[in-house]
């Protein structure tokens, strides 16, 4: 009887250890639905793909610290790891980059270049937008997306109106269009890429 009780206690201990070691999952959010197995193909030939399974990952949270974040299961996109709207980048000062926010009007810092802060800001929410899709044929095409966030990236010495990069994120789709701009030039912005095909594995 005593051995039986000891065996039960041991089994219970093993079960509790298994529960504690189980990693939590960071699921993607609706404006960047990067579920495992999803992909996006753009007009410039770029293909963004998510690995078929969530991947265990942690990162060094600060350049001045040896501490790492708790390991979690996250989507992996072209070798980078996604934490909701934040993605890992090759920066010692900012190991993760916040791509977007669902709130407008409040900028955030994503990196520094030559001592100057690089910022991003959600500047608007569109009910819908038509995105031009280039074609090899004479007839151009376009796609309509709904519930779109507009995000710009700019240097600290400029305002958000003098942006370098503008991105459009559609709800339940992800990044649909990217524009680049020279804030020192009088020429207009140039469309860098637009979404042609995509698959959300949800």
Secondary structure, 3 states (H helix, E strand, C coil): CHHHHHHHHHHHHHHHHHHHHCCCECCCCHHHCCCCCCEEEECCCCEEEECCCCEEECCECCCCCCCECCCEEEEEECCEEEECCEEECCCCCCCEEECCCCCCCCCEEEEEECCEEEEEEEEEEEEEEEEEECCCCCCCEEEEEEEEEEEEEEECCCCHHHCCEEEEEECCCEEEEEEECCCCCCCCCEEEEEEEEEECCC
